[in-house]
Amino acid sequence: MTISTSDALKAQQACYDKAKELGIEGVICIMDDSARLVSKLRMDGATLSCLEIAERKAYTSVMNRKPSDFFASFVQPNGLLVGLPALGGGRYTVIAGGLPVFRDGVFIGAIGFSGGPPAKDVEIASAGVAVLEKG
């Protein structure tokens, strides 16, 4: 099971709508279960850095099947995984806003959003996750 283009576009729209509702301009990135890009959208007014950060959030969630900030406490100085962000060619991040997607208990990919405060990025990504979980 993977994320179809059609489902990705529906999830992207849900993220877009939630971001607009919150007054946040950012980037939505959707990856399949193999960390391949399915959809990426830069909203009007989103900074260029959001392009890279949203993709890193989605990538981290795919690779670990956990929210992108799951390992944040482990990368602090003297933490167990202090070098984690360097993995994957520097593609890992521990910034909140990347969420894994499971449909019927099966991992199918992840959504990353970047553009607002981390808690709002999670809220926006969650809107897309809800769509993908339903299928």
C-alpha positions in Angstrom: 0.0 0.0 0.0 1.3 3.4 -0.9 0.1 7.0 -1.3 -1.5 7.7 -4.7 -1.2 11.0 -6.4 -4.9 11.5 -6.0 -4.8 10.9 -2.2 -1.7 13.1 -1.9 -3.5 16.0 -3.6 -6.5 15.6 -1.2 -4.1 15.6 1.8 -2.2 18.5 0.4 -5.4 20.5 0.1 -6.4 19.7 3.7 -3.0 20.9 4.9 -3.3 24.0 2.7 -6.8 24.8 4.0 -5.6 24.4 7.6 -2.6 26.6 7.0 -4.7 29.3 5.5 -7.2 29.1 8.4 -4.3 29.6 10.8 -2.8 32.4 8.7 0.4 30.5 8.0 2.3 30.3 4.7 4.6 27.3 4.3 5.5 24.2 2.4 3.7 20.8 2.4 5.7 17.7 1.5 4.3 14.3 1.1 6.5 11.2 0.8 5.6 7.5 0.3 6.9 4.7 2.5 10.2 4.6 0.6 10.9 8.3 1.1 10.1 9.1 -2.5 8.5 12.5 -3.1 4.8 12.2 -4.0 3.8 15.9 -3.6 5.3 19.2 -2.6 3.7 22.6 -2.6 5.2 26.0 -1.7 2.4 28.3 -0.6 2.5 32.0 -1.7 4.7 33.8 0.8 6.5 30.8 2.2 10.2 31.3 2.7 12.7 29.3 0.6 14.1 27.5 3.7 10.7 25.9 4.2 11.2 23.9 1.0 14.2 22.0 2.5 12.8 21.9 6.1 9.4 20.4 5.1 11.2 17.7 3.1 13.5 16.9 5.9 10.6 16.6 8.3 8.8 14.1 6.0 12.0 12.2 5.4 12.7 11.8 9.1 9.2 10.6 9.7 9.4 8.0 6.9 12.8 6.7 8.0 11.7 6.2 11.6 7.9 5.9 11.3 7.6 8.4 14.1 7.0 12.1 14.3 10.1 14.1 13.2 10.6 15.5 16.7 10.5 12.1 18.4 14.3 12.0 18.9 14.7 15.7 19.9 15.7 14.9 23.5 18.3 12.4 22.3 20.3 14.9 20.2 21.0 17.3 23.0 24.7 17.6 24.0 25.7 14.2 25.5 22.5 12.6 24.2 22.4 9.1 22.9 21.9 10.2 19.3 23.7 13.5 19.2 24.8 12.9 15.6 21.4 11.9 14.3 20.8 15.1 12.2 24.0 14.2 10.1 22.5 10.9 9.0 21.1 10.4 5.6 23.4 13.0 4.1 22.1 15.6 6.6 18.4 14.9 5.7 17.3 14.1 9.3 15.8 16.8 11.5 14.3 16.8 15.0 12.1 19.8 14.4 8.3 19.1 14.9 6.1 19.1 11.8 6.8 15.7 10.2 4.2 13.0 10.9 4.0 9.3 9.8 0.9 8.0 8.1 -0.6 4.6 8.8 -3.7 3.3 7.0 -5.4 0.2 8.4 -2.3 -0.3 10.6 0.1 -0.3 7.6 2.8 2.4 7.2 2.3 4.3 3.9 4.4 7.4 4.2 4.7 10.8 5.9 3.8 14.5 5.7 6.1 17.3 6.5 5.0 20.9 6.9 7.2 23.9 7.6 6.3 27.6 7.9 4.9 28.3 11.3 5.8 27.6 14.9 6.4 23.8 15.4 3.1 23.2 17.2 1.2 24.8 14.3 3.3 22.8 11.7 2.1 19.6 13.5 -1.5 20.8 13.5 -1.3 21.5 9.7 0.4 18.2 8.9 -2.2 16.4 11.0 -5.0 17.7 8.7 -3.3 15.9 5.8 -2.6 12.8 7.8 -6.3 12.5 8.7 -7.2 12.4 5.0 -4.6 9.8 4.1 -5.5 7.6 7.0 -9.0 7.3 5.6 -7.8 6.5 2.1 
